[in-house]
Amino acid sequence: MKRIWPYLLAATIGLLLIAIVGNILNSSAKLVRDITRIANVRELQTGLELRFAQSATYPVAPAPIALGQPGTSCLTMEGFEAPCKLGSNQEVFVRYIVTPPKGGKSSTSCNDQKPAYCYQSQGESYQIQFDLEREIESLGLSKGVNCASIDGLKSGNCKL
C-alpha cells in the first residue's frame, strides 16, 4: 500500500502558495490603480492651478460633471471641453483627461458615470471627488470616497 500523505501534503502546500500569491497580486493591483487615480487627480489640480493663474477663475460647473468623458476630456482657457484641437492656438492646460481605472467598488458617480472624477466649481474654488480601493495613510486618504480641492487632498466626501 502506497503512502498517500506526502502527495496530499504537497498538494495542500501548493494550493496555499497559489492562494497567497493570488492575494499579493490582487493587493498590488489595487495599489497600482490607486496610485494612478491620485496621479490623475494631481495632474488635474496642476492644470486647474495653471489656468487659475492666468484667468483668476476655475472652470465653472454649478452641478457635478464627470471628467474624462467626450465633452470633458480637455482643459483649456475656455474650460473643460471635447478633445483638444491639435494645431490650434488655444492654450491647453491638460490635453488628455482620463477616466479612473476600472476595478474595485466605486461610490463616486456623476452624470450616470461610475467610476468618475466628479468636478464642481463656482469659479473661486473647486472640488474633485474620487474613490480609492485602499487607505493611503501617508497621504491621509481613506478607502472609499476622497476629495481634492485648492486645499489639497482629504479623506471623505466633497461638499458637491
C-alpha positions as CSV (number, residue, x, y, z in Angstrom):
1,M,0.0,0.0,0.0
2,K,1.4,3.3,-1.1
3,R,1.7,6.2,1.3
4,I,-0.6,8.9,0.1
5,W,0.1,11.6,2.7
6,P,3.2,13.1,1.1
7,Y,1.2,13.8,-2.0
8,L,-1.7,15.3,0.0
9,L,0.8,17.5,1.9
10,A,2.5,18.7,-1.3
11,A,-0.9,19.4,-2.9
12,T,-2.1,21.4,0.2
13,I,1.1,23.4,0.3
14,G,0.8,24.1,-3.4
15,L,-2.8,25.4,-3.0
16,L,-1.8,27.6,-0.1
17,L,1.1,29.1,-2.1
18,I,-1.3,29.8,-5.0
19,A,-3.8,31.5,-2.7
20,I,-1.0,33.6,-1.1
21,V,0.5,34.7,-4.4
22,G,-3.0,35.5,-5.8
23,N,-3.8,37.6,-2.7
24,I,-0.5,39.5,-3.1
25,L,-1.1,40.2,-6.8
26,N,-4.6,41.4,-6.1
27,S,-3.4,43.7,-3.4
28,S,-0.6,45.1,-5.7
29,A,-3.2,45.7,-8.5
30,K,-5.3,47.8,-6.1
31,L,-2.3,49.8,-5.1
32,V,-1.3,50.5,-8.7
33,R,-4.9,51.6,-9.6
34,D,-5.0,53.9,-6.5
35,I,-1.6,55.4,-7.4
36,T,-2.9,56.0,-10.9
37,R,-6.1,57.7,-9.6
38,I,-4.0,60.0,-7.3
39,A,-1.7,60.9,-10.2
40,N,-4.6,61.7,-12.4
41,V,-6.2,63.9,-9.8
42,R,-2.9,65.7,-9.1
43,E,-2.5,66.3,-12.9
44,L,-6.0,67.9,-12.9
45,Q,-5.1,70.0,-9.9
46,T,-2.0,71.3,-11.6
47,G,-3.9,72.1,-14.8
48,L,-6.6,73.9,-12.8
49,E,-4.0,76.0,-10.9
50,L,-2.2,76.9,-14.1
51,R,-5.5,78.0,-15.7
52,F,-6.4,80.0,-12.5
53,A,-3.0,81.8,-12.6
54,Q,-3.9,83.2,-16.0
55,S,-7.7,83.8,-15.7
56,A,-8.2,84.2,-11.9
57,T,-11.1,81.7,-12.1
58,Y,-11.6,77.9,-12.2
59,P,-13.9,76.5,-14.9
60,V,-17.5,76.9,-13.6
61,A,-19.6,73.8,-13.1
62,P,-22.5,74.5,-10.7
63,A,-23.6,70.8,-10.8
64,P,-21.1,68.0,-10.6
65,I,-19.7,66.9,-14.0
66,A,-17.8,63.7,-14.8
67,L,-14.3,64.4,-16.2
68,G,-12.7,62.4,-18.9
69,Q,-15.9,62.0,-20.9
70,P,-16.3,63.1,-24.5
71,G,-17.3,66.6,-23.5
72,T,-14.8,67.0,-20.7
73,S,-11.6,65.4,-21.9
74,C,-9.5,68.5,-22.3
75,L,-8.9,71.6,-20.1
76,T,-8.3,74.9,-21.9
77,M,-8.8,78.6,-21.2
78,E,-12.4,78.0,-22.2
79,G,-12.8,75.3,-19.5
80,F,-13.5,71.6,-19.9
81,E,-14.4,70.6,-23.5
82,A,-14.3,67.9,-26.1
83,P,-10.9,66.6,-27.2
84,C,-8.3,69.3,-27.7
85,K,-7.9,70.5,-31.2
86,L,-4.4,69.7,-32.4
87,G,-2.7,72.6,-34.1
88,S,-5.0,75.3,-32.7
89,N,-3.6,78.4,-30.9
90,Q,-5.7,77.6,-27.9
91,E,-3.8,77.3,-24.6
92,V,-4.1,73.8,-23.3
93,F,-3.6,73.0,-19.6
94,V,-4.5,69.3,-19.6
95,R,-4.6,67.7,-23.1
96,Y,-5.9,64.3,-22.1
97,I,-8.2,64.0,-19.1
98,V,-8.7,60.3,-18.4
99,T,-11.4,58.4,-16.6
100,P,-10.5,56.5,-13.4
101,P,-9.1,52.9,-13.8
102,K,-11.8,50.3,-13.5
103,G,-11.6,47.9,-10.6
104,G,-12.9,47.8,-7.1
105,K,-16.2,49.3,-5.8
106,S,-16.9,52.9,-6.7
107,S,-19.2,55.2,-4.7
108,T,-18.5,58.2,-6.8
109,S,-20.7,58.8,-9.8
110,C,-22.0,61.8,-11.6
111,N,-23.8,62.2,-14.9
112,D,-24.5,58.4,-14.8
113,Q,-20.8,57.7,-15.0
114,K,-19.3,55.4,-12.5
115,P,-16.4,55.3,-11.6
116,A,-15.8,59.0,-12.2
117,Y,-13.7,62.0,-11.2
118,C,-16.6,64.4,-10.3
119,Y,-15.8,68.1,-10.6
120,Q,-17.7,71.1,-9.3
121,S,-16.9,74.7,-9.1
122,Q,-18.4,78.2,-8.7
123,G,-15.2,79.7,-10.1
124,E,-13.4,80.8,-6.9
125,S,-12.5,77.2,-5.8
126,Y,-13.1,73.7,-7.0
127,Q,-13.7,70.1,-5.7
128,I,-12.9,66.8,-7.4
129,Q,-14.4,63.7,-5.8
130,F,-12.8,60.3,-6.4
131,D,-12.6,56.8,-4.9
132,L,-9.7,54.7,-3.7
133,E,-9.7,50.9,-3.1
134,R,-7.2,51.1,-0.2
135,E,-6.3,53.5,2.6
136,I,-3.2,55.5,1.9
137,E,-2.2,56.6,5.3
138,S,0.8,58.6,4.3
139,L,-1.5,61.0,2.3
140,G,-4.3,60.9,4.9
141,L,-6.7,59.3,2.3
142,S,-9.2,56.6,3.1
143,K,-10.6,53.6,1.3
144,G,-13.7,54.8,-0.5
145,V,-14.5,58.5,-1.2
146,N,-11.9,61.2,-1.1
147,C,-11.8,64.9,-2.2
148,A,-9.3,67.1,-4.0
149,S,-9.6,70.9,-3.7
150,I,-7.5,74.0,-3.6
151,D,-6.5,72.9,-0.1
152,G,-5.1,69.6,-1.3
153,L,-6.3,66.0,-0.9
154,K,-8.5,65.0,2.0
155,S,-10.4,61.9,3.1
156,G,-14.2,61.9,2.8
157,N,-16.9,63.3,0.6
158,C,-16.6,66.7,-1.2
159,K,-19.5,69.0,-0.5
160,L,-20.8,68.7,-4.0
